[in-house]
Amino acid sequence: MTLARIKLISTNAKDADAIASQIKSIASSLNVKCKGPIPMPTRRITQTTRKTPAADGSHTFEKWQMRFHKRFLIIDGNEQALRQVMRIPVPDTVQIEIGIS
């Protein structure tokens, strides 16, 4: 039996959840077993920069943060289901990785 492991990575959690719910609905409509979405730990990237480029003035800093939300789904390897998953319109904020084993 083949399994498809789908990993969703997004900077917007709502977009990742929307794509995951679409994948779940495709799996349920085709009677395919689906596990997930399993939320993985959110990765945070922080960057601290100084407000003034010169050495004059007060020592004030700005902190910037970017978050990457991850969702993980496992679907039985039904060819028809995978074709429909690949046809889902994906926003620019979501990256999809599909692995078949």
C-alpha positions in Angstrom: 0.0 0.0 0.0 1.3 3.4 -0.9 1.0 6.5 1.3 1.1 10.1 0.3 2.6 12.4 2.9 1.6 16.0 2.4 3.4 18.8 4.2 2.0 22.3 4.2 4.2 25.3 5.1 2.7 28.8 5.3 3.3 32.2 6.7 -0.4 32.5 7.3 -2.1 29.8 9.5 -5.6 30.4 8.0 -4.4 29.6 4.5 -2.7 26.4 5.6 -5.8 25.3 7.5 -8.0 26.1 4.4 -5.9 24.0 2.1 -5.8 21.2 4.7 -9.6 21.2 5.0 -9.9 21.0 1.2 -7.6 18.0 1.1 -9.7 16.3 3.9 -12.9 16.9 2.0 -11.4 15.4 -1.2 -10.3 12.3 0.8 -13.7 11.9 2.4 -15.6 12.3 -0.9 -13.5 9.5 -2.5 -13.6 7.3 0.7 -9.9 7.4 1.1 -8.3 7.2 4.6 -6.8 10.5 5.7 -4.9 11.3 8.9 -4.4 14.9 9.9 -4.0 17.8 9.7 -1.3 17.4 12.4 0.0 20.8 13.5 3.8 20.8 13.7 5.7 23.3 15.8 5.7 26.9 14.5 9.1 28.1 13.4 9.9 31.7 14.3 12.6 33.8 12.7 13.5 37.0 14.5 15.7 39.8 13.4 16.7 42.8 15.5 17.8 45.9 13.8 18.9 49.3 15.0 16.6 52.2 14.2 19.3 54.7 13.4 22.0 53.7 10.9 24.5 56.1 12.4 26.1 55.9 15.8 24.5 59.1 16.9 21.3 59.3 18.9 19.7 56.8 21.3 20.3 53.1 21.1 16.8 52.0 20.0 16.0 48.8 18.2 13.2 47.3 16.1 12.4 43.6 16.3 11.0 41.8 13.3 9.5 38.4 13.4 8.3 35.9 10.7 6.4 32.7 11.6 6.1 29.6 9.5 3.1 27.4 10.3 3.3 23.7 9.3 0.5 21.1 8.8 1.1 17.4 8.0 -1.4 15.0 6.4 -1.2 11.4 5.5 -3.4 10.0 2.7 -3.7 6.5 1.3 -2.1 6.4 -2.2 -5.2 6.7 -4.3 -4.2 8.0 -7.7 -7.5 9.8 -8.3 -7.3 11.5 -4.9 -3.7 12.7 -5.6 -4.7 14.2 -8.9 -7.5 16.2 -7.3 -5.1 17.4 -4.6 -2.7 18.6 -7.2 -5.5 20.7 -8.8 -6.3 22.7 -5.7 -5.6 26.4 -6.2 -2.8 27.3 -3.8 -2.2 30.8 -2.6 1.3 32.3 -2.8 1.7 32.1 1.0 1.4 28.2 1.1 4.1 25.8 0.0 3.1 22.1 -0.5 5.5 19.1 -0.4 4.1 15.7 -1.4 6.1 12.6 -0.8 5.0 9.1 -1.8 6.2 6.0 -0.1 
